[in-house]
């Protein structure tokens, strides 16, 4: 792998190269290819001149002298392929499935007939389990499989893929790489936040025609990724009208373990038995104060016990009735032709609303709105124009969708709101032009726009504004016998503020991408592809951290691009994907040359002049990355694959937060200095080198008859990872920047068994084991100029340390009965049962998996089962309805939180916890306060969802 820096004027050369490629078109999402061999059924001789067409499309080919044919640029989906020749029976093969970047083999054996065109024969195409041309770790999930699974969110679907799991910190990872290292594509458009590369996962599952997940070995077509590629092709409009409407209802109930936040019938919370009773205020005047801070025992106290009690009750009303509210989701999809059959459409939408999981939220209900659309126009002359896009808007707030292990108990009656009131909008549009120049060559052009809006501001009904520094608290001063403050009783914070608003932002980030690709089948064995991409960013940033009085208010316009070349060579016993990719980026900003006074404030003040910082323009980083993938079919049932590649990815351009750390390139967080000028609080490193990964993979696939077995081992070596660096300035003040200081490797073994849903059953079983090393070298943690006398602590985080992932097992079993299943009078016909099962095994080297005491006890495995039972009813003319029940965490499994037992507990309670094998939790803490049973488990209890769906189409009514 070669990393170079190019002066900005060298971009002229790059632009000239791109101009040469302008006959090409869009990168990323490739269609598939159909190939085949046609012979005489009786003699086995190849048949030249056979016409092969993909029914209901304009795609087709004719066999050559050796009886071979190929059809390029076939969109993913299920097709009928027909072969015709004078003197032979016409043959149509149905259920021919075409996948992204995959060659589908469709062979024919034709028999002679005395008729001119012969009789017509229809057969169902057999789909082999083995993909002989697969040179990477790739899983294809088609729309039919998505519909059969007990999932409603993309993240649930991802968990079935080997190598994808949550790390010990709770982050979703792909082969131990975080999600910003993943390329998430929707119809060739990179759907992510342009600022920090976080992907958009909320796409409607109904909109997906096919999902391709590559966790290793992605070829030169894909960039800006180190850990994986998620490639989504959305559904297009069919030749007839089709639609689906689905409704899900979640009954009311307590969505978490333990005692409900506002359950006053128990003694779980201190105020239930104390502060919510007037007699306590009368009996304990030494434990409360008036608004001036005078205790109830003080003769000058402005409050009587009755007044203090009434104020407490008025300000401690429940925020929500979250246990009494139900949730629901409505999703629809509609597609078909328009006023002309050349123009077809497909749209989908989803509205979801649920109460907050923890109850202590500003919003009574969370709301999520998502939608997609696609318009395709087919011109004469093998040209197609496609417009597609997505939209998302969230109405949420802190603690809405997840357990908050920081703020619930101390803030049952106050919004945990120092982060402010959030708003989020995301959308993307892409325009794609496809031109089949001839049967062996086509190109695409692609123009896309991706936008993300994020804000955090004051709450709409808040009477105090951002500048208010008041901290609203109640007037309790409750202590135990030793004078120690009682948890969740002393000086509890109420009202609109936790500790005031500490952070706010308004961020509007957009990227514009023009890309292209040319695909040419040079001969039957060699397909060549080349492409390019150019992306220009407009990032309008405002964020403010009040604790430091730091502000970032700036517009950035970085740019990046790529050119790539890839070859697919297909021989009888060897398939190779060989490619080269060149990526480059430029922050398009300025480099501050003096790190110890980057804005020249200190030096200018000392010299009595205006600041004039030393700067120079940023330069362009570039890297050439080779990609090699090899597949070796040992037999028709065994395939060995190997891949090797270099992968390039810049750091995030920016990030959100108060500036306490930075891992970005362009952050410019400024504070006011003692001289009235601006100094950095955090300053992204414009010279930050790109992150690099070198990856290797070896795997074998074996057709075991009904199932496909895959065993893959991988190794990834990462360098130039990002760390936060502290810089001491001349005045001994410190700001944060970023540096290329870290490295890591990851290795793992993935095992899977898969069977597509055929006949009565289908499913999968996967097991993943991973481990790695993280290391620190390169740029130091802290740098300072000569002569500065500030005491700098010794940094001990140098060298390697092992990182661990929990081994995990995932499984699915889907059972389906046919429509003619007559048992019990047909009651069980068209019934589908599906279960997803997940097991995360504890690791004794992960501290949160082990309860450490006199003896160390490893917690039980985390388990989860999601189940769906669905009954379909056939209506008229191919229309249908369905009713289903889904269970999330169907068996009510509990994920033990051993960290909660590390607190101040009685010795006998700890002993009882150990002797019960981590099952019996205490009732009280050592100081007598109730034990926080809310925290006992890290997951959520069983959730029941009832649903119904209606499907319609006009295929049989036309």
Long-range contacts (C-beta under 8 A, 24 or more apart in sequence): 1-623, 1-624, 1-625, 1-626, 1-646, 1-648, 1-692, 1-694, 2-623, 2-624, 3-621, 3-622, 3-623, 3-648, 3-689, 3-690, 3-692, 4-621, 4-622, 4-623, 5-619, 5-620, 5-621, 5-622, 6-584, 6-619, 6-620, 6-621, 6-622, 7-619, 7-620, 8-586, 8-617, 8-619, 8-620, 10-620, 11-586, 11-620, 14-561, 14-563, 14-584, 17-532, 17-563, 18-532, 18-534, 18-561, 18-563, 21-516, 21-518, 21-530, 21-531, 21-532, 21-563, 22-516, 23-443, 23-518, 24-443, 24-444, 24-445, 24-516, 24-517, 24-518, 24-530, 24-531, 24-532, 25-432, 25-433, 25-434, 25-435, 25-443, 25-444, 25-445, 25-446, 25-515, 25-516, 25-517, 25-518, 25-531, 26-188, 26-432, 26-444, 26-445, 26-446, 26-515, 26-516, 26-517, 26-531, 27-188, 27-221, 27-446, 27-515, 27-516, 27-517, 27-531, 27-532, 27-533, 27-562, 27-564, 28-183, 28-185, 28-188, 28-189, 28-190, 28-221, 28-222, 28-231, 28-446, 28-515, 29-100, 29-185, 29-187, 29-188, 29-231, 29-233, 30-100, 30-101, 30-221, 30-517, 30-519, 30-529, 31-72, 31-73, 31-74, 31-75, 31-76, 31-98, 31-100, 32-74, 32-75, 32-76, 32-98, 32-99, 32-100, 32-101, 32-102, 32-103, 32-104, 33-70, 33-71, 33-72, 33-73, 33-74, 33-98, 33-102, 33-103, 33-104, 33-521, 33-527, 34-70, 34-71, 34-74, 34-81, 34-96, 34-98, 34-103, 34-104, 34-106, 35-68, 35-69, 35-70, 35-71, 35-103, 35-104, 35-105, 35-106, 35-524, 36-68, 36-69, 36-70, 36-105, 36-106, 36-107, 36-108, 37-66, 37-67, 37-68, 37-107, 38-63, 38-67, 38-68, 38-69, 38-83, 38-107, 38-108, 38-109, 38-110, 39-67, 39-107, 39-108, 39-109, 39-110, 40-109, 40-110, 40-111, 40-112, 41-109, 41-110, 41-111, 42-111, 42-112, 47-85, 47-88, 47-110, 49-85, 50-83, 50-84, 50-85, 50-88, 50-108, 50-110, 51-83, 51-84, 51-85, 52-81, 52-82, 52-83, 52-108, 53-81, 53-82, 53-84, 54-79, 54-80, 54-81, 55-79, 55-80, 55-81, 55-82, 55-92, 56-80, 56-239, 58-378, 58-382, 61-439, 64-524, 68-524, 70-440, 70-521, 70-524, 71-439, 72-436, 72-439, 72-440, 72-441, 72-442, 72-519, 72-521, 73-434, 73-436, 73-442, 73-519, 74-98, 74-104, 75-209, 75-233, 75-236, 76-100, 76-142, 76-209, 76-210, 76-233, 77-209, 77-210, 81-106, 81-125, 83-108, 83-110, 84-117, 85-110, 86-116, 86-117, 87-112, 87-113, 87-116, 87-118, 88-112, 88-113, 88-118, 89-113, 89-118, 89-119, 89-120, 89-121, 90-117, 90-118, 90-119, 90-120, 90-121, 91-120, 91-121, 91-122, 91-123, 92-120, 92-121, 92-122, 92-123, 93-122, 93-123, 93-124, 93-125, 94-122, 94-123, 94-124, 94-125, 95-124, 95-125, 95-127, 96-125, 97-125, 97-127, 97-142, 99-140, 99-142, 99-210, 99-212, 100-140, 100-210, 100-212, 100-231, 100-233, 101-212, 102-131, 102-133, 102-134, 102-140, 103-133, 103-570, 127-756, 128-636, 128-703, 129-703, 129-707, 129-708, 129-754, 129-756, 130-633, 130-636, 130-637, 130-638, 130-639, 130-701, 130-703, 130-708, 131-639, 131-701, 132-575, 132-631, 132-633, 132-639, 133-568, 133-570, 133-575, 133-631, 134-631, 134-639, 134-641, 134-701, 135-217, 135-219, 135-575, 135-576, 135-577, 135-629, 135-630, 135-631, 135-641, 135-642, 135-643, 136-214, 136-216, 136-217, 136-218, 136-219, 136-629, 136-641, 136-643, 136-697, 137-162, 137-163, 137-214, 137-215, 137-216, 137-217, 137-697, 137-699, 137-712, 137-714, 137-750, 138-212, 138-213, 138-214, 138-215, 138-217, 139-212, 139-213, 140-210, 140-211, 140-212, 141-210, 141-211, 141-212, 141-213, 142-209, 142-210, 142-211, 143-208, 143-209, 143-210, 143-235, 144-757, 145-756, 145-757, 145-762, 146-205, 146-208, 146-211, 148-757, 148-762, 148-814, 148-816, 148-832, 148-834, 149-812, 149-814, 149-834, 149-836, 149-868, 150-834, 150-835, 150-836, 150-866, 150-867, 150-868, 150-886, 150-887, 151-205, 151-836, 151-866, 152-205, 152-248, 152-329, 152-886, 153-201, 153-202, 153-205, 154-201, 154-202, 154-203, 154-205, 155-201, 156-836, 156-866, 157-205, 157-211, 158-213, 158-230, 159-810, 159-836, 159-838, 160-764, 160-766, 160-810, 160-812, 160-836, 161-213, 161-215, 161-766, 162-215, 162-712, 162-750, 162-751, 162-752, 162-766, 162-767, 162-768, 163-215, 163-216, 163-228, 163-714, 163-748, 163-750, 163-768, 163-770, 164-213, 164-215, 164-228, 165-768, 165-805, 165-806, 165-808, 165-840, 166-840, 167-805, 168-804, 168-805, 168-806, 168-846, 168-848, 168-849, 173-227, 173-805, 174-215, 174-227, 174-228, 175-215, 175-216, 175-227, 175-228, 175-714, 175-716, 175-746, 175-748, 175-770, 176-227, 176-716, 176-744, 176-746, 176-748, 176-770, 176-772, 176-803, 176-805, 177-226, 177-227, 177-228, 177-716, 177-746, 178-227, 180-652, 181-225, 181-226, 181-227, 181-228, 181-649, 181-691, 182-225, 182-227, 182-228, 182-229, 182-230, 183-218, 183-222, 183-223, 183-224, 183-225, 183-228, 183-229, 183-230, 184-230, 184-232, 185-229, 185-230, 185-231, 185-232, 186-232, 186-234, 186-372, 186-388, 186-390, 186-428, 186-430, 187-232, 187-233, 187-234, 187-374, 187-386, 187-388, 187-430, 187-432, 188-430, 188-432, 188-446, 188-448, 188-515, 189-388, 189-428, 189-429, 189-430, 189-446, 189-448, 189-450, 189-513, 190-224, 190-448, 190-450, 190-511, 190-513, 191-390, 191-428, 191-450, 192-450, 193-426, 193-452, 193-454, 193-509, 194-450, 194-451, 194-452, 194-509, 194-510, 194-511, 194-537, 194-539, 194-653, 195-452, 195-507, 195-509, 195-539, 195-541, 195-652, 195-653, 195-654, 195-655, 195-656, 196-652, 196-653, 196-654, 196-655, 196-656, 196-664, 197-224, 197-652, 199-230, 200-390, 200-392, 200-426, 200-428, 202-368, 202-370, 202-392, 203-232, 203-234, 203-370, 203-372, 203-390, 204-331, 204-333, 204-348, 204-349, 204-350, 204-370, 204-371, 204-372, 206-235, 206-244, 206-246, 206-331, 206-332, 206-333, 206-348, 206-350, 207-234, 207-235, 207-333, 207-346, 207-348, 207-372, 208-232, 208-233, 208-234, 208-235, 209-233, 209-234, 209-235, 209-236, 216-643, 216-695, 216-697, 216-712, 216-714, 217-629, 217-641, 217-643, 217-645, 217-695, 217-697, 218-627, 218-645, 219-566, 219-577, 219-579, 219-627, 219-629, 219-645, 220-564, 220-565, 220-566, 220-579, 220-580, 220-581, 220-625, 220-627, 221-517, 221-529, 221-531, 221-564, 221-566, 221-579, 221-581, 223-533, 223-562, 223-564, 223-581, 223-583, 223-625, 223-647, 223-648, 223-649, 224-560, 224-583, 224-648, 224-649, 224-650, 225-647, 225-649, 226-647, 226-649, 226-691, 226-693, 226-716, 226-718, 227-693, 227-716, 234-346, 234-372, 234-374, 234-388, 235-333, 235-335, 235-346, 235-348, 235-374, 236-335, 236-344, 236-346, 236-374, 236-376, 236-386, 237-335, 237-336, 237-337, 237-344, 237-345, 237-346, 237-374, 237-375, 237-376, 238-335, 238-336, 238-344, 239-336, 239-337, 239-341, 239-344, 240-336, 240-337, 240-953, 240-954, 240-955, 240-958, 241-334, 241-335, 241-336, 241-337, 241-952, 241-953, 241-954, 242-334, 242-335, 242-336, 242-951, 242-952, 242-953, 242-954, 242-955, 243-332, 243-333, 243-334, 243-335, 243-951, 243-952, 243-953, 244-331, 244-332, 244-333, 244-949, 244-950, 244-951, 244-952, 245-330, 245-331, 245-332, 245-949, 245-950, 246-329, 246-330, 246-331, 246-332, 246-947, 246-948, 246-949, 247-328, 247-329, 247-330, 247-947, 247-948, 247-949, 248-328, 248-329, 248-330, 248-331, 248-886, 248-945, 248-946, 248-947, 249-326, 249-327, 249-328, 249-945, 249-946, 249-947, 250-326, 250-327, 250-328, 250-354, 250-943, 250-944, 250-945, 251-326, 251-944, 251-946, 252-323, 252-324, 252-325, 252-326, 253-323, 253-943, 254-323, 254-941, 255-322, 255-323, 255-355, 255-357, 255-940, 255-941, 255-943, 256-357, 256-358, 256-403, 256-934, 256-940, 256-941, 257-894, 257-933, 257-934, 257-936, 257-937, 257-940, 257-941, 258-932, 258-933, 258-934, 258-935, 258-936, 259-933, 259-934, 260-323, 260-359, 261-318, 261-322, 261-358, 261-359, 261-360, 261-408, 261-412, 261-934, 262-318, 262-321, 262-323, 262-359, 262-412, 267-930, 268-930, 268-933, 269-412, 269-488, 269-930, 270-478, 270-486, 270-487, 270-488, 270-489, 270-929, 270-930, 271-316, 271-488, 271-489, 274-478, 274-489, 275-312, 275-316, 275-476, 275-478, 275-489, 276-313, 276-316, 278-305, 278-306, 278-309, 281-305, 281-306, 281-308, 281-309, 281-312, 284-478, 286-477, 287-476, 287-477, 287-478, 287-479, 288-475, 288-476, 288-477, 288-478, 289-475, 289-477, 290-475, 291-475, 295-477, 308-475, 311-475, 312-474, 312-475, 312-476, 315-413, 315-474, 315-494, 315-495, 316-412, 316-413, 316-474, 316-494, 317-413, 318-359, 318-412, 318-413, 319-359, 319-360, 319-361, 319-362, 319-412, 319-413, 319-415, 320-355, 320-356, 320-359, 320-360, 320-361, 320-364, 321-364, 322-355, 322-356, 322-357, 322-358, 322-359, 322-361, 322-364, 323-355, 323-359, 325-355, 325-364, 325-365, 327-352, 327-353, 327-354, 327-355, 327-365, 328-352, 328-353, 329-353, 336-954, 342-377, 342-378, 342-379, 343-375, 343-376, 343-377, 343-378, 344-375, 344-376, 345-373, 345-374, 345-375, 345-376, 346-372, 346-373, 346-374, 347-371, 347-372, 347-373, 347-374, 348-372, 348-373, 354-401, 356-397, 356-399, 356-400, 357-399, 357-400, 357-401, 357-402, 357-403, 357-940, 358-399, 358-403, 358-404, 358-408, 359-408, 359-412, 360-399, 360-404, 360-407, 360-408, 360-411, 360-412, 360-413, 360-414, 360-415, 360-416, 361-397, 361-398, 361-399, 361-400, 361-415, 362-397, 362-398, 362-415, 362-417, 362-421, 362-459, 363-395, 363-396, 363-397, 363-400, 366-394, 366-395, 366-396, 366-397, 366-400, 366-401, 367-394, 367-395, 367-396, 368-392, 368-393, 368-394, 368-395, 368-396, 369-393, 369-394, 382-435, 382-436, 382-437, 382-442, 383-433, 383-434, 383-435, 383-436, 384-433, 384-434, 384-435, 385-431, 385-432, 385-433, 385-434, 386-430, 386-431, 386-432, 386-433, 386-434, 387-429, 387-430, 387-431, 387-432, 388-429, 388-430, 388-432, 389-427, 389-428, 389-429, 389-430, 390-426, 390-427, 390-428, 391-426, 391-427, 392-424, 392-425, 392-426, 392-427, 393-424, 393-425, 393-426, 394-422, 394-423, 394-424, 395-423, 396-422, 396-424, 397-421, 397-422, 398-422, 403-938, 403-940, 405-935, 407-498, 408-934, 409-487, 409-488, 409-932, 409-934, 410-487, 410-488, 410-492, 410-493, 411-493, 411-498, 413-492, 413-494, 414-472, 414-493, 414-494, 414-495, 414-496, 414-497, 414-498, 415-459, 415-496, 415-497, 415-498, 416-498, 417-459, 417-496, 417-497, 417-498, 417-501, 418-497, 418-498, 418-499, 418-500, 418-501, 418-502, 418-503, 419-456, 419-502, 419-503, 420-456, 420-457, 420-458, 420-459, 420-501, 420-503, 420-504, 421-456, 421-457, 421-458, 421-459, 421-460, 422-454, 422-455, 422-456, 423-453, 423-454, 423-455, 423-456, 423-457, 424-452, 424-453, 424-454, 424-455, 425-451, 425-452, 425-453, 426-451, 426-452, 426-453, 427-451, 440-520, 440-521, 440-522, 441-518, 441-519, 441-520, 441-521, 442-518, 442-519, 443-516, 443-517, 443-518, 443-519, 444-516, 444-517, 445-514, 445-515, 445-516, 446-513, 446-514, 446-515, 446-516, 446-517, 447-512, 447-513, 447-514, 448-512, 448-513, 448-515, 449-510, 449-511, 449-512, 449-513, 450-510, 450-511, 450-513, 451-508, 451-509, 451-510, 452-507, 452-508, 452-509, 452-510, 453-507, 453-508, 453-509, 454-505, 454-506, 454-507, 454-656, 455-504, 455-505, 455-506, 455-507, 456-503, 456-504, 456-505, 457-504, 457-506, 458-501, 458-504, 459-496, 461-496, 462-496, 463-496, 464-496, 464-497, 466-501, 466-504, 466-546, 468-500, 469-500, 470-497, 470-500, 471-497, 471-499, 471-500, 472-496, 472-497, 480-927, 480-928, 482-927, 484-927, 486-927, 486-928, 486-929, 487-925, 487-927, 487-929, 488-929, 489-929, 500-546, 501-546, 502-545, 502-546, 502-547, 502-658, 503-543, 503-544, 503-545, 503-546, 503-657, 503-658, 504-543, 504-544, 505-542, 505-543, 505-544, 505-656, 506-542, 506-543, 507-539, 507-540, 507-541, 507-542, 507-543, 507-656, 508-539, 508-540, 509-537, 509-538, 509-539, 509-540, 509-541, 510-537, 510-538, 510-539, 511-535, 511-536, 511-537, 511-538, 512-536, 512-537, 512-538, 524-570, 525-569, 525-570, 525-571, 526-567, 526-568, 526-569, 526-570, 527-567, 527-568, 527-570, 528-565, 528-566, 528-567, 528-568, 529-565, 529-566, 529-567, 529-568, 530-563, 530-564, 530-565, 530-566, 531-563, 531-564, 532-561, 532-562, 532-563, 532-564, 533-561, 533-562, 534-559, 534-560, 534-561, 535-559, 535-560, 535-561, 537-653, 539-653, 539-654, 539-666, 541-654, 543-656, 543-657, 543-669, 545-657, 545-658, 545-659, 545-669, 545-681, 547-658, 548-658, 548-659, 548-671, 548-681, 549-671, 549-672, 550-658, 550-659, 550-669, 550-670, 550-671, 550-681, 550-682, 551-669, 551-670, 551-671, 552-659, 552-667, 552-668, 552-669, 552-670, 554-668, 556-587, 556-588, 556-589, 556-653, 556-654, 556-666, 557-588, 558-585, 558-586, 558-587, 558-588, 558-589, 558-653, 558-665, 558-666, 559-585, 559-586, 559-588, 560-584, 560-585, 560-586, 560-650, 561-585, 566-627, 572-633, 573-632, 573-633, 574-630, 574-631, 574-632, 575-630, 575-631, 575-632, 575-633, 576-628, 576-629, 576-630, 576-631, 577-627, 577-628, 577-629, 577-630, 577-643, 578-627, 578-628, 578-629, 579-626, 579-627, 579-628, 580-624, 580-625, 580-626, 580-627, 581-624, 581-625, 581-627, 581-648, 582-622, 582-623, 582-624, 582-625, 583-622, 583-623, 583-625, 583-648, 583-690, 584-620, 584-621, 584-622, 584-623, 585-620, 585-621, 585-650, 585-690, 586-618, 586-619, 586-620, 586-621, 587-618, 587-653, 587-665, 587-666, 587-686, 588-618, 589-618, 589-666, 589-686, 590-615, 590-616, 590-617, 590-618, 590-686, 591-615, 591-616, 591-617, 591-618, 591-686, 591-687, 592-683, 592-686, 595-727, 595-737, 595-783, 596-727, 596-728, 596-729, 596-730, 596-784, 596-785, 597-729, 597-730, 598-680, 598-683, 599-670, 599-677, 599-678, 599-679, 599-680, 601-673, 601-675, 601-677, 601-678, 601-679, 602-729, 602-730, 602-731, 603-730, 604-677, 605-675, 605-677, 611-677, 618-686, 618-687, 621-650, 621-689, 621-690, 623-648, 623-690, 623-692, 636-703, 637-702, 637-703, 638-700, 638-701, 638-702, 638-703, 639-700, 639-701, 640-698, 640-699, 640-700, 641-697, 641-698, 641-699, 641-700, 641-701, 642-697, 642-698, 642-699, 643-695, 643-696, 643-697, 644-694, 644-695, 644-696, 644-697, 645-694, 645-695, 646-692, 646-693, 646-694, 647-692, 647-693, 647-694, 647-695, 648-690, 648-691, 648-692, 649-690, 649-691, 649-693, 650-688, 650-690, 650-691, 651-688, 651-690, 651-691, 651-722, 651-738, 653-684, 654-684, 659-736, 660-736, 661-724, 661-736, 662-724, 662-736, 662-737, 662-738, 663-722, 663-723, 663-724, 663-738, 664-738, 665-738, 679-729, 679-733, 679-735, 680-735, 680-737, 681-735, 681-736, 682-735, 682-736, 682-737, 683-735, 683-736, 683-737, 684-737, 684-738, 685-725, 685-737, 685-738, 685-739, 688-722, 688-738, 688-739, 688-740, 689-720, 689-740, 690-720, 691-718, 691-719, 691-720, 691-721, 691-722, 692-718, 692-719, 692-720, 693-717, 693-718, 693-719, 704-753, 706-755, 707-753, 707-754, 707-755, 708-753, 708-754, 708-755, 709-751, 709-752, 709-753, 710-750, 710-751, 710-752, 710-753, 710-754, 711-749, 711-750, 711-751, 712-749, 712-750, 713-747, 713-748, 713-749, 713-750, 714-746, 714-747, 714-748, 714-750, 715-745, 715-746, 715-747, 716-745, 716-746, 716-747, 717-743, 717-745, 718-743, 718-744, 718-745, 718-746, 719-743, 723-776, 723-779, 723-781, 724-781, 725-779, 725-780, 725-781, 725-782, 725-783, 726-781, 726-782, 726-783, 727-782, 727-783, 727-784, 728-782, 728-783, 728-784, 728-785, 728-788, 728-790, 728-792, 729-785, 730-785, 730-788, 732-788, 732-789, 732-790, 734-782, 739-778, 739-779, 739-780, 740-778, 740-779, 741-776, 741-777, 741-778, 741-779, 741-780, 741-781, 742-774, 742-775, 742-776, 742-777, 742-778, 743-774, 743-775, 743-776, 743-777, 743-778, 744-772, 744-773, 744-774, 744-775, 744-803, 745-772, 745-773, 746-770, 746-771, 746-772, 747-771, 747-772, 748-805, 757-814, 757-816, 760-815, 760-816, 760-817, 760-818, 761-813, 761-814, 761-815, 761-816, 762-814, 763-811, 763-812, 763-813, 763-814, 764-810, 764-811, 764-812, 765-809, 765-810, 765-811, 766-809, 766-810, 766-811, 767-807, 767-808, 767-809, 768-805, 768-807, 768-808, 768-809, 769-807, 770-805, 770-807, 771-802, 771-803, 771-804, 771-805, 772-802, 772-803, 772-804, 772-805, 773-800, 773-801, 773-802, 773-803, 774-800, 774-801, 774-803, 775-799, 775-800, 775-801, 802-845, 804-843, 804-845, 804-846, 805-843, 806-840, 806-841, 806-842, 806-843, 806-846, 806-849, 806-862, 807-840, 807-841, 807-843, 808-838, 808-839, 808-840, 808-841, 809-837, 809-838, 809-839, 809-841, 810-836, 810-837, 810-838, 810-839, 811-836, 811-837, 811-838, 812-836, 812-837, 819-874, 830-871, 830-872, 830-873, 830-874, 831-869, 831-870, 831-871, 831-872, 832-868, 832-869, 832-870, 832-871, 832-872, 833-867, 833-868, 833-869, 833-870, 834-867, 834-868, 834-870, 835-865, 835-866, 835-867, 835-868, 835-890, 836-865, 836-866, 836-867, 837-863, 837-864, 837-865, 838-862, 838-863, 838-864, 838-865, 839-863, 848-898, 848-899, 849-898, 850-898, 851-898, 851-901, 851-913, 851-914, 851-918, 852-902, 853-910, 853-914, 855-914, 857-914, 857-917, 857-918, 859-896, 859-898, 859-918, 860-896, 860-917, 860-918, 862-893, 862-895, 862-938, 862-939, 863-891, 863-893, 864-889, 864-893, 864-939, 865-889, 865-890, 865-891, 865-893, 866-890, 877-956, 877-957, 878-953, 878-955, 878-956, 879-950, 879-951, 879-952, 879-953, 880-950, 880-951, 881-948, 881-949, 881-950, 881-951, 882-948, 882-949, 882-950, 882-951, 883-947, 883-948, 884-946, 884-947, 884-948, 884-949, 885-944, 885-945, 885-946, 885-947, 886-944, 886-945, 886-947, 887-942, 887-943, 887-944, 887-945, 888-940, 888-942, 888-943, 888-945, 889-939, 889-940, 889-941, 889-942, 889-943, 890-942, 891-942, 892-941, 892-942, 893-939, 894-936, 894-937, 894-939, 895-937, 895-938, 895-939, 896-936, 896-937, 896-938, 897-935, 897-936, 897-937, 897-938, 900-932, 900-935, 900-936
